[in-house]
Amino acid sequence: LSLSHFVHLFTKTAGVSPKRWLSVQRLKAAQALLFSTTLPVEDIAQRVGIRDVGYFYRIFKQYCGITPGEYRNAASPEDRTAGAGA
């Protein structure tokens, strides 16, 4: 299976490119960490596989419409505690 054939099949099946799919998975994981932990945003970016924190901020805002800090602050502390066990 060649790389181009894999990309074609993946895109046809999933409806998005593998690169876009992976980015969305990383951003979803970042959302979960922002919601359930008090880790610094820089650490969260590293944990989800994004080394450039500036890039992380840009794509997070594009994906969510708000910055990582705004996302974290949007939920009350009680909501974060409840979400941590879920």
PDB file of N, CA, C and O in Angstrom:
ATOM      1  N   LEU A   1       0.854  -1.176   0.000  1.00  0.00           N
ATOM      2  CA  LEU A   1       0.000   0.000   0.000  1.00  0.00           C
ATOM      3  C   LEU A   1       0.894   1.232   0.000  1.00  0.00           C
ATOM      4  O   LEU A   1       1.657   1.443   0.943  1.00  0.00           O
ATOM      5  N   SER A   2       0.810   2.024  -1.020  1.00  0.00           N
ATOM      6  CA  SER A   2       1.631   3.229  -1.094  1.00  0.00           C
ATOM      7  C   SER A   2       1.035   4.323  -0.218  1.00  0.00           C
ATOM      8  O   SER A   2      -0.142   4.282   0.140  1.00  0.00           O
ATOM      9  N   LEU A   3       1.855   5.286   0.116  1.00  0.00           N
ATOM     10  CA  LEU A   3       1.403   6.386   0.949  1.00  0.00           C
ATOM     11  C   LEU A   3       0.259   7.148   0.277  1.00  0.00           C
ATOM     12  O   LEU A   3      -0.736   7.470   0.925  1.00  0.00           O
ATOM     13  N   SER A   4       0.394   7.428  -0.979  1.00  0.00           N
ATOM     14  CA  SER A   4      -0.658   8.185  -1.668  1.00  0.00           C
ATOM     15  C   SER A   4      -1.962   7.391  -1.726  1.00  0.00           C
ATOM     16  O   SER A   4      -3.043   7.970  -1.621  1.00  0.00           O
ATOM     17  N   HIS A   5      -1.868   6.085  -1.891  1.00  0.00           N
ATOM     18  CA  HIS A   5      -3.080   5.253  -1.914  1.00  0.00           C
ATOM     19  C   HIS A   5      -3.731   5.229  -0.527  1.00  0.00           C
ATOM     20  O   HIS A   5      -4.953   5.319  -0.402  1.00  0.00           O
ATOM     21  N   PHE A   6      -2.898   5.106   0.512  1.00  0.00           N
ATOM     22  CA  PHE A   6      -3.419   5.152   1.879  1.00  0.00           C
ATOM     23  C   PHE A   6      -4.141   6.466   2.146  1.00  0.00           C
ATOM     24  O   PHE A   6      -5.252   6.466   2.676  1.00  0.00           O
ATOM     25  N   VAL A   7      -3.519   7.581   1.786  1.00  0.00           N
ATOM     26  CA  VAL A   7      -4.132   8.896   2.003  1.00  0.00           C
ATOM     27  C   VAL A   7      -5.455   8.985   1.254  1.00  0.00           C
ATOM     28  O   VAL A   7      -6.437   9.501   1.786  1.00  0.00           O
ATOM     29  N   HIS A   8      -5.484   8.489   0.034  1.00  0.00           N
ATOM     30  CA  HIS A   8      -6.718   8.517  -0.760  1.00  0.00           C
ATOM     31  C   HIS A   8      -7.811   7.684  -0.084  1.00  0.00           C
ATOM     32  O   HIS A   8      -8.946   8.143   0.048  1.00  0.00           O
ATOM     33  N   LEU A   9      -7.476   6.462   0.346  1.00  0.00           N
ATOM     34  CA  LEU A   9      -8.473   5.608   0.991  1.00  0.00           C
ATOM     35  C   LEU A   9      -8.940   6.183   2.324  1.00  0.00           C
ATOM     36  O   LEU A   9     -10.131   6.164   2.634  1.00  0.00           O
ATOM     37  N   PHE A  10      -7.998   6.693   3.108  1.00  0.00           N
ATOM     38  CA  PHE A  10      -8.351   7.279   4.400  1.00  0.00           C
ATOM     39  C   PHE A  10      -9.289   8.462   4.202  1.00  0.00           C
ATOM     40  O   PHE A  10     -10.320   8.559   4.868  1.00  0.00           O
ATOM     41  N   THR A  11      -8.937   9.352   3.297  1.00  0.00           N
ATOM     42  CA  THR A  11      -9.757  10.541   3.037  1.00  0.00           C
ATOM     43  C   THR A  11     -11.133  10.152   2.531  1.00  0.00           C
ATOM     44  O   THR A  11     -12.133  10.750   2.927  1.00  0.00           O
ATOM     45  N   LYS A  12     -11.190   9.171   1.672  1.00  0.00           N
ATOM     46  CA  LYS A  12     -12.476   8.709   1.139  1.00  0.00           C
ATOM     47  C   LYS A  12     -13.338   8.121   2.253  1.00  0.00           C
ATOM     48  O   LYS A  12     -14.545   8.363   2.297  1.00  0.00           O
ATOM     49  N   THR A  13     -12.731   7.357   3.145  1.00  0.00           N
ATOM     50  CA  THR A  13     -13.467   6.695   4.221  1.00  0.00           C
ATOM     51  C   THR A  13     -13.840   7.648   5.349  1.00  0.00           C
ATOM     52  O   THR A  13     -14.986   7.672   5.798  1.00  0.00           O
ATOM     53  N   ALA A  14     -12.871   8.428   5.802  1.00  0.00           N
ATOM     54  CA  ALA A  14     -13.086   9.297   6.969  1.00  0.00           C
ATOM     55  C   ALA A  14     -13.672  10.660   6.605  1.00  0.00           C
ATOM     56  O   ALA A  14     -14.247  11.337   7.457  1.00  0.00           O
ATOM     57  N   GLY A  15     -13.530  11.056   5.360  1.00  0.00           N
ATOM     58  CA  GLY A  15     -14.042  12.359   4.953  1.00  0.00           C
ATOM     59  C   GLY A  15     -13.078  13.508   5.204  1.00  0.00           C
ATOM     60  O   GLY A  15     -13.370  14.652   4.857  1.00  0.00           O
ATOM     61  N   VAL A  16     -11.930  13.212   5.805  1.00  0.00           N
ATOM     62  CA  VAL A  16     -10.880  14.206   6.029  1.00  0.00           C
ATOM     63  C   VAL A  16      -9.531  13.536   5.802  1.00  0.00           C
ATOM     64  O   VAL A  16      -9.414  12.311   5.845  1.00  0.00           O
ATOM     65  N   SER A  17      -8.526  14.352   5.564  1.00  0.00           N
ATOM     66  CA  SER A  17      -7.185  13.808   5.358  1.00  0.00           C
ATOM     67  C   SER A  17      -6.642  13.251   6.673  1.00  0.00           C
ATOM     68  O   SER A  17      -7.094  13.652   7.745  1.00  0.00           O
ATOM     69  N   PRO A  18      -5.682  12.336   6.603  1.00  0.00           N
ATOM     70  CA  PRO A  18      -5.082  11.817   7.838  1.00  0.00           C
ATOM     71  C   PRO A  18      -4.470  12.929   8.691  1.00  0.00           C
ATOM     72  O   PRO A  18      -4.562  12.885   9.918  1.00  0.00           O
ATOM     73  N   LYS A  19      -3.856  13.909   8.063  1.00  0.00           N
ATOM     74  CA  LYS A  19      -3.247  15.017   8.799  1.00  0.00           C
ATOM     75  C   LYS A  19      -4.306  15.810   9.556  1.00  0.00           C
ATOM     76  O   LYS A  19      -4.106  16.150  10.722  1.00  0.00           O
ATOM     77  N   ARG A  20      -5.415  16.103   8.916  1.00  0.00           N
ATOM     78  CA  ARG A  20      -6.503  16.841   9.568  1.00  0.00           C
ATOM     79  C   ARG A  20      -7.119  16.005  10.692  1.00  0.00           C
ATOM     80  O   ARG A  20      -7.412  16.528  11.767  1.00  0.00           O
ATOM     81  N   TRP A  21      -7.315  14.716  10.446  1.00  0.00           N
ATOM     82  CA  TRP A  21      -7.879  13.832  11.460  1.00  0.00           C
ATOM     83  C   TRP A  21      -7.000  13.815  12.703  1.00  0.00           C
ATOM     84  O   TRP A  21      -7.498  13.914  13.824  1.00  0.00           O
ATOM     85  N   LEU A  22      -5.683  13.690  12.500  1.00  0.00           N
ATOM     86  CA  LEU A  22      -4.749  13.658  13.620  1.00  0.00           C
ATOM     87  C   LEU A  22      -4.773  14.989  14.380  1.00  0.00           C
ATOM     88  O   LEU A  22      -4.732  14.998  15.611  1.00  0.00           O
ATOM     89  N   SER A  23      -4.839  16.092  13.666  1.00  0.00           N
ATOM     90  CA  SER A  23      -4.912  17.407  14.322  1.00  0.00           C
ATOM     91  C   SER A  23      -6.155  17.517  15.186  1.00  0.00           C
ATOM     92  O   SER A  23      -6.087  18.015  16.309  1.00  0.00           O
ATOM     93  N   VAL A  24      -7.276  17.063  14.682  1.00  0.00           N
ATOM     94  CA  VAL A  24      -8.530  17.121  15.444  1.00  0.00           C
ATOM     95  C   VAL A  24      -8.428  16.245  16.689  1.00  0.00           C
ATOM     96  O   VAL A  24      -8.886  16.642  17.760  1.00  0.00           O
ATOM     97  N   GLN A  25      -7.836  15.062  16.561  1.00  0.00           N
ATOM     98  CA  GLN A  25      -7.675  14.176  17.724  1.00  0.00           C
ATOM     99  C   GLN A  25      -6.793  14.830  18.781  1.00  0.00           C
ATOM    100  O   GLN A  25      -7.071  14.734  19.976  1.00  0.00           O
ATOM    101  N   ARG A  26      -5.734  15.492  18.338  1.00  0.00           N
ATOM    102  CA  ARG A  26      -4.850  16.185  19.271  1.00  0.00           C
ATOM    103  C   ARG A  26      -5.576  17.326  19.978  1.00  0.00           C
ATOM    104  O   ARG A  26      -5.407  17.527  21.180  1.00  0.00           O
ATOM    105  N   LEU A  27      -6.374  18.062  19.233  1.00  0.00           N
ATOM    106  CA  LEU A  27      -7.104  19.178  19.830  1.00  0.00           C
ATOM    107  C   LEU A  27      -8.187  18.692  20.792  1.00  0.00           C
ATOM    108  O   LEU A  27      -8.431  19.332  21.814  1.00  0.00           O
ATOM    109  N   LYS A  28      -8.826  17.592  20.486  1.00  0.00           N
ATOM    110  CA  LYS A  28      -9.800  17.017  21.417  1.00  0.00           C
ATOM    111  C   LYS A  28      -9.116  16.572  22.709  1.00  0.00           C
ATOM    112  O   LYS A  28      -9.651  16.771  23.800  1.00  0.00           O
ATOM    113  N   ALA A  29      -7.936  15.969  22.582  1.00  0.00           N
ATOM    114  CA  ALA A  29      -7.179  15.567  23.772  1.00  0.00           C
ATOM    115  C   ALA A  29      -6.767  16.797  24.574  1.00  0.00           C
ATOM    116  O   ALA A  29      -6.809  16.777  25.804  1.00  0.00           O
ATOM    117  N   ALA A  30      -6.373  17.859  23.894  1.00  0.00           N
ATOM    118  CA  ALA A  30      -6.004  19.104  24.576  1.00  0.00           C
ATOM    119  C   ALA A  30      -7.206  19.683  25.315  1.00  0.00           C
ATOM    120  O   ALA A  30      -7.069  20.156  26.443  1.00  0.00           O
ATOM    121  N   GLN A  31      -8.375  19.650  24.695  1.00  0.00           N
ATOM    122  CA  GLN A  31      -9.587  20.134  25.359  1.00  0.00           C
ATOM    123  C   GLN A  31      -9.832  19.349  26.643  1.00  0.00           C
ATOM    124  O   GLN A  31     -10.150  19.935  27.677  1.00  0.00           O
ATOM    125  N   ALA A  32      -9.687  18.043  26.584  1.00  0.00           N
ATOM    126  CA  ALA A  32      -9.916  17.207  27.764  1.00  0.00           C
ATOM    127  C   ALA A  32      -8.918  17.555  28.868  1.00  0.00           C
ATOM    128  O   ALA A  32      -9.292  17.639  30.038  1.00  0.00           O
ATOM    129  N   LEU A  33      -7.661  17.755  28.505  1.00  0.00           N
ATOM    130  CA  LEU A  33      -6.650  18.105  29.506  1.00  0.00           C
ATOM    131  C   LEU A  33      -6.887  19.495  30.082  1.00  0.00           C
ATOM    132  O   LEU A  33      -6.702  19.707  31.281  1.00  0.00           O
ATOM    133  N   LEU A  34      -7.291  20.432  29.252  1.00  0.00           N
ATOM    134  CA  LEU A  34      -7.587  21.781  29.751  1.00  0.00           C
ATOM    135  C   LEU A  34      -8.756  21.738  30.724  1.00  0.00           C
ATOM    136  O   LEU A  34      -8.773  22.467  31.716  1.00  0.00           O
ATOM    137  N   PHE A  35      -9.715  20.900  30.443  1.00  0.00           N
ATOM    138  CA  PHE A  35     -10.910  20.796  31.269  1.00  0.00           C
ATOM    139  C   PHE A  35     -10.641  20.084  32.590  1.00  0.00           C
ATOM    140  O   PHE A  35     -11.197  20.449  33.625  1.00  0.00           O
ATOM    141  N   SER A  36      -9.783  19.065  32.547  1.00  0.00           N
ATOM    142  CA  SER A  36      -9.647  18.181  33.714  1.00  0.00           C
ATOM    143  C   SER A  36      -8.372  18.366  34.529  1.00  0.00           C
ATOM    144  O   SER A  36      -8.221  17.742  35.579  1.00  0.00           O
ATOM    145  N   THR A  37      -7.451  19.211  34.064  1.00  0.00           N
ATOM    146  CA  THR A  37      -6.201  19.397  34.794  1.00  0.00           C
ATOM    147  C   THR A  37      -5.894  20.884  34.943  1.00  0.00           C
ATOM    148  O   THR A  37      -6.562  21.744  34.369  1.00  0.00           O
ATOM    149  N   THR A  38      -4.870  21.150  35.726  1.00  0.00           N
ATOM    150  CA  THR A  38      -4.368  22.519  35.852  1.00  0.00           C
ATOM    151  C   THR A  38      -2.981  22.631  35.224  1.00  0.00           C
ATOM    152  O   THR A  38      -2.236  23.565  35.518  1.00  0.00           O
ATOM    153  N   LEU A  39      -2.638  21.680  34.363  1.00  0.00           N
ATOM    154  CA  LEU A  39      -1.351  21.730  33.676  1.00  0.00           C
ATOM    155  C   LEU A  39      -1.225  23.015  32.868  1.00  0.00           C
ATOM    156  O   LEU A  39      -2.215  23.488  32.310  1.00  0.00           O
ATOM    157  N   PRO A  40      -0.031  23.586  32.794  1.00  0.00           N
ATOM    158  CA  PRO A  40       0.166  24.757  31.935  1.00  0.00           C
ATOM    159  C   PRO A  40      -0.119  24.410  30.473  1.00  0.00           C
ATOM    160  O   PRO A  40       0.069  23.270  30.047  1.00  0.00           O
ATOM    161  N   VAL A  41      -0.566  25.387  29.726  1.00  0.00           N
ATOM    162  CA  VAL A  41      -0.905  25.175  28.318  1.00  0.00           C
ATOM    163  C   VAL A  41       0.302  24.630  27.551  1.00  0.00           C
ATOM    164  O   VAL A  41       0.148  23.787  26.668  1.00  0.00           O
ATOM    165  N   GLU A  42       1.486  25.105  27.885  1.00  0.00           N
ATOM    166  CA  GLU A  42       2.697  24.633  27.210  1.00  0.00           C
ATOM    167  C   GLU A  42       2.881  23.128  27.401  1.00  0.00           C
ATOM    168  O   GLU A  42       3.258  22.422  26.466  1.00  0.00           O
ATOM    169  N   ASP A  43       2.617  22.640  28.608  1.00  0.00           N
ATOM    170  CA  ASP A  43       2.729  21.200  28.877  1.00  0.00           C
ATOM    171  C   ASP A  43       1.666  20.414  28.117  1.00  0.00           C
ATOM    172  O   ASP A  43       1.933  19.327  27.605  1.00  0.00           O
ATOM    173  N   ILE A  44       0.481  20.962  28.051  1.00  0.00           N
ATOM    174  CA  ILE A  44      -0.606  20.288  27.330  1.00  0.00           C
ATOM    175  C   ILE A  44      -0.265  20.186  25.852  1.00  0.00           C
ATOM    176  O   ILE A  44      -0.473  19.139  25.239  1.00  0.00           O
ATOM    177  N   ALA A  45       0.254  21.255  25.277  1.00  0.00           N
ATOM    178  CA  ALA A  45       0.657  21.221  23.869  1.00  0.00           C
ATOM    179  C   ALA A  45       1.674  20.101  23.641  1.00  0.00           C
ATOM    180  O   ALA A  45       1.560  19.339  22.681  1.00  0.00           O
ATOM    181  N   GLN A  46       2.659  20.006  24.519  1.00  0.00           N
ATOM    182  CA  GLN A  46       3.665  18.952  24.399  1.00  0.00           C
ATOM    183  C   GLN A  46       3.036  17.560  24.526  1.00  0.00           C
ATOM    184  O   GLN A  46       3.368  16.655  23.762  1.00  0.00           O
ATOM    185  N   ARG A  47       2.138  17.395  25.482  1.00  0.00           N
ATOM    186  CA  ARG A  47       1.524  16.082  25.721  1.00  0.00           C
ATOM    187  C   ARG A  47       0.696  15.600  24.542  1.00  0.00           C
ATOM    188  O   ARG A  47       0.599  14.396  24.302  1.00  0.00           O
ATOM    189  N   VAL A  48       0.099  16.527  23.804  1.00  0.00           N
ATOM    190  CA  VAL A  48      -0.711  16.104  22.659  1.00  0.00           C
ATOM    191  C   VAL A  48       0.095  16.057  21.368  1.00  0.00           C
ATOM    192  O   VAL A  48      -0.450  15.796  20.296  1.00  0.00           O
ATOM    193  N   GLY A  49       1.414  16.314  21.479  1.00  0.00           N
ATOM    194  CA  GLY A  49       2.280  16.131  20.316  1.00  0.00           C
ATOM    195  C   GLY A  49       2.535  17.370  19.493  1.00  0.00           C
ATOM    196  O   GLY A  49       2.932  17.267  18.332  1.00  0.00           O
ATOM    197  N   ILE A  50       2.316  18.536  20.063  1.00  0.00           N
ATOM    198  CA  ILE A  50       2.570  19.783  19.335  1.00  0.00           C
ATOM    199  C   ILE A  50       3.684  20.517  20.070  1.00  0.00           C
ATOM    200  O   ILE A  50       3.494  20.990  21.190  1.00  0.00           O
ATOM    201  N   ARG A  51       4.841  20.607  19.435  1.00  0.00           N
ATOM    202  CA  ARG A  51       6.021  21.184  20.083  1.00  0.00           C
ATOM    203  C   ARG A  51       6.011  22.706  20.097  1.00  0.00           C
ATOM    204  O   ARG A  51       6.488  23.316  21.054  1.00  0.00           O
ATOM    205  N   ASP A  52       5.485  23.317  19.071  1.00  0.00           N
ATOM    206  CA  ASP A  52       5.481  24.773  18.946  1.00  0.00           C
ATOM    207  C   ASP A  52       4.233  25.331  19.630  1.00  0.00           C
ATOM    208  O   ASP A  52       3.122  25.184  19.122  1.00  0.00           O
ATOM    209  N   VAL A  53       4.424  25.971  20.780  1.00  0.00           N
ATOM    210  CA  VAL A  53       3.296  26.458  21.567  1.00  0.00           C
ATOM    211  C   VAL A  53       2.527  27.542  20.820  1.00  0.00           C
ATOM    212  O   VAL A  53       1.301  27.598  20.905  1.00  0.00           O
ATOM    213  N   GLY A  54       3.230  28.401  20.093  1.00  0.00           N
ATOM    214  CA  GLY A  54       2.555  29.429  19.300  1.00  0.00           C
ATOM    215  C   GLY A  54       1.631  28.816  18.261  1.00  0.00           C
ATOM    216  O   GLY A  54       0.511  29.287  18.061  1.00  0.00           O
ATOM    217  N   TYR A  55       2.101  27.769  17.604  1.00  0.00           N
ATOM    218  CA  TYR A  55       1.286  27.051  16.632  1.00  0.00           C
ATOM    219  C   TYR A  55       0.081  26.413  17.319  1.00  0.00           C
ATOM    220  O   TYR A  55      -1.033  26.443  16.796  1.00  0.00           O
ATOM    221  N   PHE A  56       0.320  25.835  18.502  1.00  0.00           N
ATOM    222  CA  PHE A  56      -0.777  25.233  19.259  1.00  0.00           C
ATOM    223  C   PHE A  56      -1.864  26.258  19.552  1.00  0.00           C
ATOM    224  O   PHE A  56      -3.047  25.982  19.355  1.00  0.00           O
ATOM    225  N   TYR A  57      -1.467  27.442  20.022  1.00  0.00           N
ATOM    226  CA  TYR A  57      -2.445  28.497  20.301  1.00  0.00           C
ATOM    227  C   TYR A  57      -3.241  28.849  19.047  1.00  0.00           C
ATOM    228  O   TYR A  57      -4.461  28.999  19.106  1.00  0.00           O
ATOM    229  N   ARG A  58      -2.547  28.981  17.905  1.00  0.00           N
ATOM    230  CA  ARG A  58      -3.228  29.356  16.652  1.00  0.00           C
ATOM    231  C   ARG A  58      -4.241  28.300  16.220  1.00  0.00           C
ATOM    232  O   ARG A  58      -5.388  28.626  15.914  1.00  0.00           O
ATOM    233  N   ILE A  59      -3.818  27.031  16.194  1.00  0.00           N
ATOM    234  CA  ILE A  59      -4.759  26.014  15.701  1.00  0.00           C
ATOM    235  C   ILE A  59      -5.868  25.748  16.705  1.00  0.00           C
ATOM    236  O   ILE A  59      -6.988  25.421  16.312  1.00  0.00           O
ATOM    237  N   PHE A  60      -5.575  25.882  18.001  1.00  0.00           N
ATOM    238  CA  PHE A  60      -6.624  25.699  18.999  1.00  0.00           C
ATOM    239  C   PHE A  60      -7.695  26.760  18.814  1.00  0.00           C
ATOM    240  O   PHE A  60      -8.888  26.458  18.844  1.00  0.00           O
ATOM    241  N   LYS A  61      -7.267  28.009  18.624  1.00  0.00           N
ATOM    242  CA  LYS A  61      -8.238  29.085  18.445  1.00  0.00           C
ATOM    243  C   LYS A  61      -9.033  28.901  17.143  1.00  0.00           C
ATOM    244  O   LYS A  61     -10.233  29.173  17.107  1.00  0.00           O
ATOM    245  N   GLN A  62      -8.376  28.446  16.093  1.00  0.00           N
ATOM    246  CA  GLN A  62      -9.093  28.179  14.840  1.00  0.00           C
ATOM    247  C   GLN A  62     -10.136  27.086  15.039  1.00  0.00           C
ATOM    248  O   GLN A  62     -11.245  27.181  14.515  1.00  0.00           O
ATOM    249  N   TYR A  63      -9.786  26.058  15.787  1.00  0.00           N
ATOM    250  CA  TYR A  63     -10.667  24.907  15.991  1.00  0.00           C
ATOM    251  C   TYR A  63     -11.815  25.241  16.940  1.00  0.00           C
ATOM    252  O   TYR A  63     -12.964  24.895  16.666  1.00  0.00           O
ATOM    253  N   CYS A  64     -11.513  25.914  18.055  1.00  0.00           N
ATOM    254  CA  CYS A  64     -12.509  26.158  19.108  1.00  0.00           C
ATOM    255  C   CYS A  64     -13.125  27.552  19.072  1.00  0.00           C
ATOM    256  O   CYS A  64     -14.201  27.772  19.628  1.00  0.00           O
ATOM    257  N   GLY A  65     -12.450  28.486  18.425  1.00  0.00           N
ATOM    258  CA  GLY A  65     -12.957  29.852  18.394  1.00  0.00           C
ATOM    259  C   GLY A  65     -12.519  30.689  19.586  1.00  0.00           C
ATOM    260  O   GLY A  65     -12.799  31.886  19.640  1.00  0.00           O
ATOM    261  N   ILE A  66     -11.836  30.072  20.538  1.00  0.00           N
ATOM    262  CA  ILE A  66     -11.312  30.772  21.711  1.00  0.00           C
ATOM    263  C   ILE A  66      -9.924  30.223  22.024  1.00  0.00           C
ATOM    264  O   ILE A  66      -9.546  29.157  21.539  1.00  0.00           O
ATOM    265  N   THR A  67      -9.171  30.955  22.836  1.00  0.00           N
ATOM    266  CA  THR A  67      -7.826  30.509  23.194  1.00  0.00           C
ATOM    267  C   THR A  67      -7.912  29.372  24.208  1.00  0.00           C
ATOM    268  O   THR A  67      -8.959  29.161  24.820  1.00  0.00           O
ATOM    269  N   PRO A  68      -6.818  28.645  24.386  1.00  0.00           N
ATOM    270  CA  PRO A  68      -6.815  27.583  25.400  1.00  0.00           C
ATOM    271  C   PRO A  68      -7.150  28.110  26.798  1.00  0.00           C
ATOM    272  O   PRO A  68      -7.887  27.463  27.542  1.00  0.00           O
ATOM    273  N   GLY A  69      -6.620  29.265  27.155  1.00  0.00           N
ATOM    274  CA  GLY A  69      -6.920  29.843  28.464  1.00  0.00           C
ATOM    275  C   GLY A  69      -8.384  30.194  28.620  1.00  0.00           C
ATOM    276  O   GLY A  69      -8.973  29.960  29.675  1.00  0.00           O
ATOM    277  N   GLU A  70      -8.979  30.755  27.572  1.00  0.00           N
ATOM    278  CA  GLU A  70     -10.409  31.076  27.607  1.00  0.00           C
ATOM    279  C   GLU A  70     -11.237  29.800  27.711  1.00  0.00           C
ATOM    280  O   GLU A  70     -12.251  29.764  28.407  1.00  0.00           O
ATOM    281  N   TYR A  71     -10.798  28.752  27.014  1.00  0.00           N
ATOM    282  CA  TYR A  71     -11.507  27.470  27.072  1.00  0.00           C
ATOM    283  C   TYR A  71     -11.480  26.931  28.495  1.00  0.00           C
ATOM    284  O   TYR A  71     -12.501  26.487  29.019  1.00  0.00           O
ATOM    285  N   ARG A  72     -10.309  26.973  29.114  1.00  0.00           N
ATOM    286  CA  ARG A  72     -10.169  26.473  30.480  1.00  0.00           C
ATOM    287  C   ARG A  72     -11.037  27.286  31.435  1.00  0.00           C
ATOM    288  O   ARG A  72     -11.680  26.715  32.316  1.00  0.00           O
ATOM    289  N   ASN A  73     -11.068  28.586  31.279  1.00  0.00           N
ATOM    290  CA  ASN A  73     -11.823  29.449  32.183  1.00  0.00           C
ATOM    291  C   ASN A  73     -13.327  29.421  31.924  1.00  0.00           C
ATOM    292  O   ASN A  73     -14.103  29.884  32.760  1.00  0.00           O
ATOM    293  N   ALA A  74     -13.748  28.887  30.780  1.00  0.00           N
ATOM    294  CA  ALA A  74     -15.174  28.854  30.437  1.00  0.00           C
ATOM    295  C   ALA A  74     -15.946  27.922  31.353  1.00  0.00           C
ATOM    296  O   ALA A  74     -17.142  28.117  31.570  1.00  0.00           O
ATOM    297  N   ALA A  75     -15.275  26.911  31.895  1.00  0.00           N
ATOM    298  CA  ALA A  75     -15.928  25.968  32.802  1.00  0.00           C
ATOM    299  C   ALA A  75     -15.590  26.363  34.231  1.00  0.00           C
ATOM    300  O   ALA A  75     -14.467  26.770  34.526  1.00  0.00           O
ATOM    301  N   SER A  76     -16.549  26.240  35.091  1.00  0.00           N
ATOM    302  CA  SER A  76     -16.315  26.543  36.507  1.00  0.00           C
ATOM    303  C   SER A  76     -15.429  25.461  37.119  1.00  0.00           C
ATOM    304  O   SER A  76     -15.356  24.358  36.578  1.00  0.00           O
ATOM    305  N   PRO A  77     -14.756  25.747  38.233  1.00  0.00           N
ATOM    306  CA  PRO A  77     -13.950  24.713  38.896  1.00  0.00           C
ATOM    307  C   PRO A  77     -14.750  23.457  39.233  1.00  0.00           C
ATOM    308  O   PRO A  77     -14.220  22.349  39.162  1.00  0.00           O
ATOM    309  N   GLU A  78     -16.009  23.622  39.597  1.00  0.00           N
ATOM    310  CA  GLU A  78     -16.843  22.459  39.900  1.00  0.00           C
ATOM    311  C   GLU A  78     -17.044  21.595  38.664  1.00  0.00           C
ATOM    312  O   GLU A  78     -17.031  20.366  38.744  1.00  0.00           O
ATOM    313  N   ASP A  79     -17.230  22.245  37.525  1.00  0.00           N
ATOM    314  CA  ASP A  79     -17.398  21.488  36.282  1.00  0.00           C
ATOM    315  C   ASP A  79     -16.129  20.699  35.957  1.00  0.00           C
ATOM    316  O   ASP A  79     -16.208  19.553  35.516  1.00  0.00           O
ATOM    317  N   ARG A  80     -14.953  21.311  36.175  1.00  0.00           N
ATOM    318  CA  ARG A  80     -13.707  20.616  35.901  1.00  0.00           C
ATOM    319  C   ARG A  80     -13.546  19.405  36.796  1.00  0.00           C
ATOM    320  O   ARG A  80     -13.105  18.351  36.339  1.00  0.00           O
ATOM    321  N   THR A  81     -13.901  19.540  38.078  1.00  0.00           N
ATOM    322  CA  THR A  81     -13.798  18.423  39.007  1.00  0.00           C
ATOM    323  C   THR A  81     -14.740  17.303  38.607  1.00  0.00           C
ATOM    324  O   THR A  81     -14.365  16.131  38.641  1.00  0.00           O
ATOM    325  N   ALA A  82     -15.951  17.653  38.231  1.00  0.00           N
ATOM    326  CA  ALA A  82     -16.929  16.643  37.800  1.00  0.00           C
ATOM    327  C   ALA A  82     -16.471  15.959  36.527  1.00  0.00           C
ATOM    328  O   ALA A  82     -16.661  14.754  36.364  1.00  0.00           O
ATOM    329  N   GLY A  83     -15.864  16.725  35.615  1.00  0.00           N
ATOM    330  CA  GLY A  83     -15.420  16.153  34.344  1.00  0.00           C
ATOM    331  C   GLY A  83     -14.202  15.275  34.469  1.00  0.00           C
ATOM    332  O   GLY A  83     -13.971  14.423  33.611  1.00  0.00           O
ATOM    333  N   ALA A  84     -13.412  15.456  35.518  1.00  0.00           N
ATOM    334  CA  ALA A  84     -12.181  14.698  35.673  1.00  0.00           C
ATOM    335  C   ALA A  84     -12.439  13.209  35.875  1.00  0.00           C
ATOM    336  O   ALA A  84     -11.644  12.375  35.440  1.00  0.00           O
ATOM    337  N   GLY A  85     -13.533  12.875  36.523  1.00  0.00           N
ATOM    338  CA  GLY A  85     -13.821  11.473  36.753  1.00  0.00           C
ATOM    339  C   GLY A  85     -14.632  10.831  35.671  1.00  0.00           C
ATOM    340  O   GLY A  85     -14.780   9.609  35.658  1.00  0.00           O
ATOM    341  N   ALA A  86     -15.158  11.605  34.768  1.00  0.00           N
ATOM    342  CA  ALA A  86     -16.036  11.077  33.724  1.00  0.00           C
ATOM    343  C   ALA A  86     -15.277  10.431  32.612  1.00  0.00           C
ATOM    344  O   ALA A  86     -15.880   9.939  31.658  1.00  0.00           O
TER     345      ALA A  86
END
